[in-house]
Every structure is written in structure tokens, then in C-alpha cells.
Amino acid sequence: MICWKCGKEINIEQVARTTECPSCAADLHCCKACKFYSSGSHYDCRETVDQAVTDKEKANFCDYFKYNMQLVSKGGEDKAAAAKDAFNALFGG
């Protein structure tokens, strides 16, 4: 698994609400690390959440959370996903 924030590989089997990256101490149970996170979607989420999470980088209690195993290291950022997120943020797609 890769940390969503620092891009370092981490060896954690399950992400609990209080789990942090051992390298940068970023919360891992957060919107930015979730496979349903989609900037520009309703509440920035592809799931049908009832209320917005204001800080997408902090741990939360979302029941839909699933760690995004498609994250890539910072050295090889997924440019296509970044472009899609930028497009969705501009045009609400």
C-alpha cells in the first residue's frame, strides 16, 4: 500500500480510523485516501454520503471508506487521474 500524502510504501494490512502513515503521520482513514474520493463529485465522493466531510485530509468515521489501492508513489504520480480531477473540479463532471 502507498501513503496518499507522502507516496511512500507502507506495510499495513488494515486501515482503522486512527491509523497513520509511519513515515509522515498522515491520517490514512480519510477522504483523500479513499477509493471513492472524486474531486468535483457531490461532496467529492462517488458514494451516496449524506453530509460533506469538510477536511478531506483528516480521519473520519465514513462507513463507505475503502483504502485506494490504486495510489501510486509520488515519484510516479498518475497524471491522468490528476487531469481528470482537475477537469471535474472545473466542470462538475
CYANA upper distance limits for C-alpha pairs under 8 A (distance plus 0.5 A):
  1 MET  CA      9 GLU  CA      6.25
  1 MET  CA     10 ILE  CA      6.03
  1 MET  CA     11 ASN  CA      7.01
  1 MET  CA     12 ILE  CA      7.71
  1 MET  CA     69 MET  CA      6.65
  1 MET  CA     71 LEU  CA      8.33
  2 ILE  CA      7 GLY  CA      6.15
  2 ILE  CA      8 LYS  CA      6.05
  2 ILE  CA      9 GLU  CA      4.91
  2 ILE  CA     10 ILE  CA      6.25
  2 ILE  CA     69 MET  CA      7.88
  2 ILE  CA     71 LEU  CA      6.61
  2 ILE  CA     72 VAL  CA      6.94
  2 ILE  CA     73 SER  CA      6.82
  3 CYS  CA      7 GLY  CA      5.35
  3 CYS  CA      8 LYS  CA      6.03
  3 CYS  CA      9 GLU  CA      6.83
  3 CYS  CA     10 ILE  CA      7.13
  3 CYS  CA     21 CYS  CA      6.98
  3 CYS  CA     28 LEU  CA      7.86
  3 CYS  CA     33 ALA  CA      8.29
  3 CYS  CA     71 LEU  CA      8.18
  3 CYS  CA     73 SER  CA      8.21
  4 TRP  CA     28 LEU  CA      8.07
  4 TRP  CA     32 LYS  CA      7.37
  4 TRP  CA     33 ALA  CA      5.95
  4 TRP  CA     71 LEU  CA      7.04
  5 LYS  CA     24 CYS  CA      8.31
  5 LYS  CA     26 ALA  CA      7.23
  6 CYS  CA     23 SER  CA      8.17
  6 CYS  CA     24 CYS  CA      6.99
  6 CYS  CA     73 SER  CA      8.32
  6 CYS  CA     74 LYS  CA      7.21
  7 GLY  CA     72 VAL  CA      7.27
  7 GLY  CA     73 SER  CA      4.66
  7 GLY  CA     74 LYS  CA      5.07
  7 GLY  CA     75 GLY  CA      8.05
  8 LYS  CA     23 SER  CA      7.84
  8 LYS  CA     73 SER  CA      6.59
  8 LYS  CA     74 LYS  CA      8.03
  9 GLU  CA     73 SER  CA      7.88
 10 ILE  CA     21 CYS  CA      7.66
 10 ILE  CA     22 PRO  CA      7.88
 15 VAL  CA     19 THR  CA      6.27
 15 VAL  CA     28 LEU  CA      7.19
 15 VAL  CA     29 HIS  CA      6.86
 15 VAL  CA     67 TYR  CA      7.78
 16 ALA  CA     29 HIS  CA      6.96
 17 ARG  CA     28 LEU  CA      8.10
 17 ARG  CA     29 HIS  CA      5.66
 17 ARG  CA     59 ALA  CA      6.56
 17 ARG  CA     60 ASN  CA      7.07
 17 ARG  CA     61 PHE  CA      7.25
 18 THR  CA     27 ASP  CA      7.50
 18 THR  CA     28 LEU  CA      8.24
 18 THR  CA     29 HIS  CA      7.57
 18 THR  CA     59 ALA  CA      7.31
 19 THR  CA     27 ASP  CA      6.70
 19 THR  CA     28 LEU  CA      6.28
 19 THR  CA     29 HIS  CA      7.22
 20 GLU  CA     25 ALA  CA      5.57
 20 GLU  CA     26 ALA  CA      5.83
 20 GLU  CA     27 ASP  CA      5.09
 20 GLU  CA     28 LEU  CA      5.93
 21 CYS  CA     25 ALA  CA      5.16
 21 CYS  CA     26 ALA  CA      5.79
 21 CYS  CA     27 ASP  CA      7.09
 21 CYS  CA     28 LEU  CA      7.04
 26 ALA  CA     57 GLU  CA      8.30
 26 ALA  CA     58 LYS  CA      8.41
 27 ASP  CA     57 GLU  CA      7.39
 27 ASP  CA     58 LYS  CA      6.27
 27 ASP  CA     59 ALA  CA      5.96
 28 LEU  CA     33 ALA  CA      6.65
 28 LEU  CA     59 ALA  CA      7.36
 28 LEU  CA     67 TYR  CA      8.35
 29 HIS  CA     33 ALA  CA      7.20
 29 HIS  CA     34 CYS  CA      7.92
 29 HIS  CA     58 LYS  CA      8.09
 29 HIS  CA     59 ALA  CA      5.54
 29 HIS  CA     60 ASN  CA      6.96
 29 HIS  CA     65 PHE  CA      7.72
 29 HIS  CA     67 TYR  CA      7.88
 30 CYS  CA     34 CYS  CA      6.96
 30 CYS  CA     56 LYS  CA      6.57
 30 CYS  CA     57 GLU  CA      6.08
 30 CYS  CA     58 LYS  CA      5.95
 30 CYS  CA     59 ALA  CA      5.16
 30 CYS  CA     60 ASN  CA      6.35
 30 CYS  CA     65 PHE  CA      8.30
 31 CYS  CA     36 PHE  CA      8.35
 31 CYS  CA     37 TYR  CA      6.23
 31 CYS  CA     53 VAL  CA      8.39
 31 CYS  CA     56 LYS  CA      5.31
 31 CYS  CA     57 GLU  CA      6.87
 31 CYS  CA     58 LYS  CA      8.23
 31 CYS  CA     59 ALA  CA      8.46
 31 CYS  CA     60 ASN  CA      8.44
 31 CYS  CA     65 PHE  CA      8.20
 32 LYS  CA     37 TYR  CA      6.58
 32 LYS  CA     56 LYS  CA      6.22
 32 LYS  CA     57 GLU  CA      6.40
 33 ALA  CA     37 TYR  CA      7.89
 33 ALA  CA     67 TYR  CA      6.25
 33 ALA  CA     68 ASN  CA      6.21
 34 CYS  CA     65 PHE  CA      6.27
 34 CYS  CA     66 LYS  CA      5.85
 34 CYS  CA     67 TYR  CA      5.21
 34 CYS  CA     68 ASN  CA      5.47
 35 LYS  CA     65 PHE  CA      8.00
 35 LYS  CA     66 LYS  CA      6.29
 35 LYS  CA     67 TYR  CA      6.25
 35 LYS  CA     68 ASN  CA      4.58
 35 LYS  CA     69 MET  CA      7.91
 35 LYS  CA     70 GLN  CA      8.36
 36 PHE  CA     45 CYS  CA      6.02
 36 PHE  CA     46 ARG  CA      5.60
 36 PHE  CA     47 GLU  CA      6.87
 36 PHE  CA     65 PHE  CA      7.93
 36 PHE  CA     66 LYS  CA      7.93
 36 PHE  CA     68 ASN  CA      8.34
 37 TYR  CA     44 ASP  CA      6.36
 37 TYR  CA     45 CYS  CA      5.21
 37 TYR  CA     46 ARG  CA      6.93
 38 SER  CA     44 ASP  CA      5.40
 38 SER  CA     45 CYS  CA      5.67
 38 SER  CA     46 ARG  CA      6.74
 38 SER  CA     85 ASP  CA      7.26
 39 SER  CA     44 ASP  CA      5.10
 39 SER  CA     45 CYS  CA      7.72
 39 SER  CA     85 ASP  CA      5.91
 39 SER  CA     86 ALA  CA      8.18
 39 SER  CA     88 ASN  CA      6.97
 39 SER  CA     89 ALA  CA      6.45
 40 GLY  CA     44 ASP  CA      5.86
 40 GLY  CA     85 ASP  CA      7.45
 40 GLY  CA     88 ASN  CA      5.29
 40 GLY  CA     89 ALA  CA      4.78
 40 GLY  CA     90 LEU  CA      8.05
 40 GLY  CA     91 PHE  CA      8.32
 40 GLY  CA     92 GLY  CA      5.67
 40 GLY  CA     93 GLY  CA      7.03
 41 SER  CA     45 CYS  CA      6.14
 41 SER  CA     46 ARG  CA      6.98
 41 SER  CA     88 ASN  CA      7.71
 41 SER  CA     89 ALA  CA      8.47
 41 SER  CA     92 GLY  CA      7.05
 41 SER  CA     93 GLY  CA      7.26
 42 HIS  CA     46 ARG  CA      7.85
 43 TYR  CA     49 VAL  CA      8.12
 43 TYR  CA     51 GLN  CA      7.85
 43 TYR  CA     52 ALA  CA      5.65
 43 TYR  CA     53 VAL  CA      7.87
 45 CYS  CA     49 VAL  CA      7.88
 47 GLU  CA     64 TYR  CA      7.73
 53 VAL  CA     60 ASN  CA      8.33
 71 LEU  CA     78 ASP  CA      8.49
 72 VAL  CA     76 GLY  CA      6.77
 72 VAL  CA     77 GLU  CA      6.29
 72 VAL  CA     78 ASP  CA      7.17
 73 SER  CA     77 GLU  CA      6.67
 78 ASP  CA     82 ALA  CA      6.94
 79 LYS  CA     83 ALA  CA      6.56
 80 ALA  CA     84 LYS  CA      6.67
 81 ALA  CA     85 ASP  CA      6.64
 82 ALA  CA     86 ALA  CA      6.70
 83 ALA  CA     87 PHE  CA      6.66
 84 LYS  CA     88 ASN  CA      6.62
 85 ASP  CA     89 ALA  CA      6.60
 86 ALA  CA     90 LEU  CA      6.85
 87 PHE  CA     91 PHE  CA      6.57
 87 PHE  CA     92 GLY  CA      8.23
 87 PHE  CA     93 GLY  CA      7.79
 88 ASN  CA     92 GLY  CA      5.32
 88 ASN  CA     93 GLY  CA      5.00
 89 ALA  CA     93 GLY  CA      7.94
